[in-house]
Amino acid sequence: MKIYDEIIKTLKARGVKQSLTKNSRFQDLGIDSLDLMDMVIKMEKQLNIRIADEDLLTIKTIGDLTNALEKLLK
């Protein structure tokens, strides 16, 4: 499974219509902190991992989330 592709799929399912890149900021996409937490929790369950709370505070872009999840899967 490609993490980036799953994140894009999840955002599209949430109705995000903009063009998405790793540099896309969640805030600019209309994804607030609660929406982001919901996405992270679903990804954690799906991948059977846990992102540390302090790492969650640094996630601002699609690339940040992708990197955080990929780091935990290594």
N, C-alpha and C positions, 0 to 999 in steps of 0.2 A: 504494500500500500504506500502510495506517495502522500506524505503529510500535506504538502502544499496543495495538491489536487483535492484532498478531502476538505481542507479549509475553504477553498474556492467553492466547492460544491455546497458546503454548509451555508456560506454567505449568499450564494445564489438562491438557495432554498428559503432564506430569510427575506428574499425580495430585493437584494442589492442588485442594482442595474448597471452601475458604473463599471468601467474597465478596471480590472484588478491586476495589481502587480505586487511583488514582495514589499515595495515601498508604500503601498496604500495604507493610510492611517485609518484605524477603526473609527475614530471620531469623525473623520471626513466622510465615512461611509454611512453615518447615522447609527453606528453600533455603540451604544453607551456601555458603561461599566457592567451593568447587570446582564446585558446581552452577551458581552464578552465572557463574563463568568459562566454563563449558561453554556456557551460554546466550549469553553475550556473543560468544564466538568464532563460534558458529553465525550469530548476527545480523550480525556483521561480514562473514562470508563471503557471506551472502545479500545484503547491501546493498553489498558491495564498498567498505567503509570500515574505518578502524582507530581505536579509542578509545585515547588516550594512557594509559599506565600510571598516571600521577598522577590522571587523571580517574576511573579505575576505583576508586580508593580512596575516592572520594566517593559512590559509588553505594550507597544503602541502601534505596531504595524503588523501586516500579515507575515512579513519576514521574521519579525521578533518571535511571533508565536511558532512559526515553522521551525526556527532554530532551537527554541526551548524544547519543543517536543522531540525533534531529532536528536538532540543532545542526550535526552533521557533514554532514548531507544538504543543508544550505542553501548 
